[in-house]
Amino acid sequence: MGRKDVAIFSGLAALLAITRWPLVPKYLFYFDSVNMAYSLGDFDPRRHYPQPPGYPLYVGFCKAIHALGFTPETTFLLSGILAGALAGWLLIKLGEEWGNARAGWMAALLFCFTPVFWFNSLTNQGRAFNAVASAGTAWLCLRAARAGAHWGWMAGAACFLGTMAGFRPVESLMLAPLLLYAVWKRRSRGQAFLVALVAGAVPVVCWGWVLLSESGGLTAYLELMRNYANAENIVATRTAVHPMKAVFKTAEFVGAMHLMAFLPWCWALLLARPHLKGRIAFLAVWLLPGIAFQIFGHAADPCHTLATLTGVCWLGGLTLAEFRGSKGVFALAAACVLGTVLFLNPLRGAARATSYDVIRRVNRAVSEAVDTLRTAQRGGPLTIVVRDSLVTWRHLAWYFPQAEIWVVEPTRHWSPSGTPEYVPDATKRVWVVERSGVRQAARDDAAVRPEPVRR
């Protein structure tokens, strides 16, 4: 990165910081966010520090930020800002490689203000690396596919994708067809494949060794992933009574998320058309495998779609780049404003999941619970009883580590390992009250187990 690149990256980071900091929730937002916070002190996927598949490089990235003295909440916010700025910079590099730097700039700014990324940068910031992986892999693979390109570009594309898998393992697999596309475009396809295989394997072996060693080995890790996939219903159609209904429901959600990225600039199609320059196949390889994975695999959160939404923003940048001079500036500003309006004013149906209304509601509930309990804690030891709610027992165990927590008849997320028996953690005092009796969720070394509370 030269001085110009550093200036672009810094400018995007500053823009994201100015727009996100005033809206960030006071406390950790997701159940998963608490898991990630635990991993800053103890990386152990077996205890969901963080949840599987583990994200070892993202945890290391956040640990580096946390070491500077930031709280976990601020650490994750900064990680999202830096990831968003990096994704925007990579979109600009893609524009330069495409031969349309103007489109790259417009796509980067569109991405910063698309509703799903608005939502992501305030809630589960680690998933912003889906966009980093998407934009970076697209740029490097397009460069590597060029006739006569140096072999270093092919190695760089593969190494980058392998590295991004350490941040977001599953989503990075959706981008593997782009690497195969670059291999197919080369004359010596066999040699290109070997170069990509070796270069991609190096980072995977490095972060994979750390992940497996902290998870008890390969066999234990595979068992952990199997239990997690079953508990979280990763592939909904596998256990659904009506598989096709499950597919249609997921397709509706995925379509709504992509619609939210399309609506801010779709009006421009009435006045201009993007110049794809014979690269429709490239765009198809970039986007279609990911969308198919989201529909038939897993897309339970708006941020799960960021890898393909980056491509939608790229198409928006190509379209808006057709406007010249002040018209282009006005068109881009209008699209960014529309994206922000859609985020702040939710639509009905599945699109509501990516609105600020959700963040405001969860933030209000968590803040009220934590602030009230902190006041109560001043009077002495604290016992907390919680059912399924926006404020999960995992939140309460994080913010009140000395309190005793009773989880009453839970239906989800009581066992962070996804297994019938949770790996004990002697530092937590969490009890699960079920119809069959009491189960200790996190501490089995107590001398006396309490009886169920009866009313």
N, C-alpha and C positions, 0 to 999 in steps of 0.2 A: 504494500500500500504506500503510494507516494503522498506528498503533502495534500494534493487535491483530494485523494481518497480519504485521508484522515479528516479533512475539513468536511467532506460530505457526510461521513459517518458521525462526526461530532454534531453536525447540524441536525441530523435526523434524531440522534439521541436527545438533544436539547428539546426538539419539538415534542417528542414523546413524553419527556419528563414534565414539561410545562402543561401538557394536556391531561396527563394521567394522574399526577400527584394529588391534585385537589379532589379527585373522585375515589381514590383508593380506599377499600374497606379498612376499618380500624384494626380488626383482628383477622386471623387466618380464615380464609373463606371456605375451602372444601375440607371434607374428611381427608382427602388425599393431600391437601396442603399441610395438615398436621403431621401426616406420615412423613412428608418431605422435611418438615422442621425437625423431627426426631433424628433424621438421617444426618443432619448437620453435626451432631455430636457422636452418632454411632451408626455407621452404615451397616445395615443387617437386613436384607430383603426377607429373611425368614420371619422376622417380627414386623414386617411391613415398614421398615425404616430405610427406604420408602417401600411402597407396594411394588409387587412384581410388574414388569420384568426387572426393575432395579435402577435403570438410568444412571450408571456409575459416573459417566463424564459430566452429566448435569449436576450431580451431587458434588463432584469435585469443583466444578465451576462456582457453585453457590458457596461452598466452603471457603473458597478464596475470597469471595466478597464478604462473607460473614466474618472472616478473620480480621477485616478492617474495622470491626467494632459495630457493625450494623445489626439491628434486630432481625429475626427471621422474616418478619413482615416486610421490612425495608429491603432485605437481601433479595427476596423473591421479586419484589417490584423492580429493583435495579436489574436483575437478571432478564426480566421481560423487556425492559427498555433497551438494554444492550442487544438482545436477540432481535428485537424489532428493527433497530437501526442496522444491524448486520443484514437482515433479510432485505431491507430497502436498498442498501448498498449493492447487494448481489443482483437485485433486479435492474439496477442501473448498469452494472457490468454486463448483464444479459442483453440490455438494450444496445450497448456499444458493440457487442459481438453480433447482434442481429442486424446492425447497420442503421439503428434508429435510437440514438441516445436519448432523444426527446421522449420517446415512448417509455424508456426505462425510468426516467425521472417521474413521469406521470403515473406509471404503475406503482412506483415506490410510495408516492404520496397517497394514491388511492388505497393502497394496502394499509397505510397508517391510520386511515379513517374509515375503513370498512367495518361494519358493525361487529362481526365475529372477532376481529382483532382488537377492537375496543374492549369487548367482553373479556378476551383472553388476557390482555395486558393488565387487567385489574383483578383477575381471579386465579387462574392456574397458569402462571407465566412460563412454566417449563415447556408447555406445548407450543410456544412460539418457535421453538427449534424445528417444528414441523415445517414452518415457512422457510427457515434458514436452509434446511436440507433441500427443500423443493427448489428454491431459487438458485442455490449454489450448484446443485446437481444439473439443473437445466442449462446453466451457463457453461459449466465445464464440459458437459457432454456435447453441447452444440459446438464448442471449440474443438474438442477432440475428434468430432465427426468430420471436420473440414478436411478436404483433400490435401495431403501433404503436411498435415499438422504433426508437430513433434510428438514422439512417444510420451514425453513427459506430461502432456495434457491428458492422455488416456490414464496414465498412472495417477495423476492428480485427481481426476474425476473419481476414480475408484477409491483412492485413499480418503477423499473427502466424504464419500458416501459411507465408507466403513467407519469413519470417525463420527459422523452424525448418528449412526446407529447406536453409539454409546450414549447419546443424548435422548433419542427417541427410537428404540429398536424396531418396533413393529411398523411404524409409519414409514421408516426409511426403506423397508422392503418394498413398499408401493412404488418407489422410485428406481428400483433395480432394472425395470424394462428400459429406462432411458440409457442406462449404461450398456445394455445389450444393443440398443439402437446405434450407439456410437461405435460399438464393435462391428456391427453389421455394415456400417458405412465405410469401414476401412478396407483397403485392398487385401492386406494380410490378416484375415479374420482370425485365424488360429493364433498368430503371434499376438494380436490385439487382445484376444480373450485371455491368454496366459499373463500378459502384462497387467490386465485389469484384475485378474484373480489374485495374483501375488500382492499387488499394491493394496487391494481392498482387504486382504486377509491380515496384513500387518497390524493395523489399528484394532481390528476385531479381536485378534489374539491377545493384544495388550490389555484392552479393557475387559475382555471376556475372562481372562485369567483372574483378574481382581474380583469380578462378579462371582465367578464360581467358587473361588477360595472363601469368599465371605458368605456364601450360601450353603456351604457344606459339601461341595463337590457337584459333579455333573448329574448324578442320579438324584440327589436331593433337590437340585434346582429344577430338574424336569418334573419331579413330583410336586414341587411347589407351584410350578406353572400350571400343571394339570388341575390341581385343587383350586387355584385362583380362577382359571378359566371356567370351571364348573360353578364356583360360588358367584362369580360376577356375570355368568351367562354371556360370555364374550361372543359366542355365535348363537344368537337368539333362536334361529330356525332349528337348531339341533334339538332343543327341548320344547319348542313351542307346540301346542296342541294343533294349531293351524299354521304351518310353516309359511304359506304364501301370505297370510295376513301379517305375519311378523315381517316378512320382506317388504310388503307394501307400506307398513308403518315406518320402517326404517328408511325406505326410499322417500317417503313424505318428509321426514326430518332432514335427510341429506339434501333433498331438493330445496327445502325452505332455507337452509343455511347458504346454499349457493345462490339462491334468489336474492338474499340479502346483500351478497357481494356484487350481484349483477344490476340490481335496481338503481344504485346511485349514478350509473353511467349509461344505462340502456337507452335513454332518450337520444343519446348522441348517434345511435345507429340510424336514426331517421335522417341525419344530415351527412354522415360519413361512414365509410367502411374500412376496417383494418386491412392493411396490406400484409398478407401472410407469406408472400414470396415463395410459394411452393413448399411451405413448411407445415402444411396441415397434418402430415403424418407425424412430424415431431410433436406437435401439440396433442395429437391423439394419444401417442405413447406416454406423454407427460401426464395427462389428466385421466384418461379412461380407466387404467388399472386401479388407480387410487379410488375413484368413485365406485367402481365395482366392489372393491374391498370394503368400503364404508357401508355399502348397502347389504352385502351378503356376509360381512364379517362383523365389524364393531364400529358403531358411531353413536355413542350414548351421550355425548357432550358436544356443544357447538365447536369447541376447539379441536376436536378430533378431525375436523374437515379442513384445517388450515393448509395442509399440503396442497390440496387441489384448489382451494380458494385463492392461493397465490397465483395460480395459472389464470383464474378468472380475472383477477386484478391486472395481470399482464395483458390479457385481451382488451381490457378497458383502457390501459395505457396506449396500446396500439391504435385504438379507435380515437381517443381524444387527441393523439398526436397529429391527426389529420387536420385539426384546426390550427391555423397559423396566427402568430402575433398575439394581439390582445384577446382575440376570440379564444385562443387556446388557453390563456390564463383564466379567462372567465369560465370556460367549460370545466377546467380542472377544479377551480374554486367551487363551482356549483356542485360537482360530483362529491367533493369532500364534505361540503355542508350537508348534502342529502344523506350521505353515509352516517354522519353524526346525528342528524335528526332521526333517522331510522333506529339508531341505537338508543337514543333518549326517549323515543316515543314508540313503544312496542306495537307490532302488528298482532293480529289474532293468530291462533293456531300454533303450529310448531315454531314459527319464527319468533314467538314471544320468548323462547328460551335464551336468546342472545341479546336481550334488552337490559338496559340499566335498571329497569324495574325489578328484575330478579336480584341483582346485586344489592339494591337498596333494601329489599325485603329481608334477605339473608343477613346483611350487615346490621340491620336494626335488631333482629332477633338475637344474634350472637352478642352484640354489644350490650343489649339489655340484660342478657343472662350473665355474662361475665362481670359486668359492672356491679350488678346486684349481688352476686355471690362474693365478690371481693369485699363488698361492704359487710356482708354477713360473716365473712371469715374473721373479721376483726374481733368478733365476740368469742371466738374459740374454735375448737375443732369442727370440721364441716363434713356433713354427710349429704350427698346429692342423689336424688332419685330422678331418673330420666327415662322417658319412653322414646319411640321413634319421633324425631323432630328435626327441624333445621339445625338446631344446636345438638350435635352428636356427642355421644359419650367420649369420643376421641378428642374433641375440642376440650371437654371438661377435664379429662385426664392430663392434657397438656398444660392448661392454665391453672389447674389446681392439683398438682402432683401429690400433695399430702392428704387430700380429701378421700373419703371412702365413697365410691360411686356404685349405685345399684341401677342396673339396666333392666327394666321391667318388660318382660315378654317381647323381646326384640324380634323383628322380622328381617332385618338386614344389618350388615356391617357390625355385628357384635363380635365376630371372630376375625381379627385383622389378618390372620393367616389363611382364611378360607378353608380351614380344616376343622374336623370335629373337636380336636384338642389343640388349644393355642399354646405355642411355646411360652413357658412361664417367663415373666419379667418381675423380679422381686421388688422392683422400685414402684410398681403400680398396685393399687388396691381397687380392683374392678370386679364386681360381682354381677352375675346374670341371673335374674329371677325368671324362671320358666314355669309353665304349668306343671312340669314334672318335678320341680324343686329348684334348688340353687346350684348354679355352676360358677366356679371361680374362673373368670376369664383371663386373669393375668397374674395371679399369685397363688401357688399351691403349697407354699411353705408355712402357711399360718397354722398355729397350734389348734385353733378352734374355728370351725366353719359356722357362720351364722345361719339361723333357721329362716325360712321364708317369712316375710311380713304378711300377716293375715289380718283382714278387716271384716 
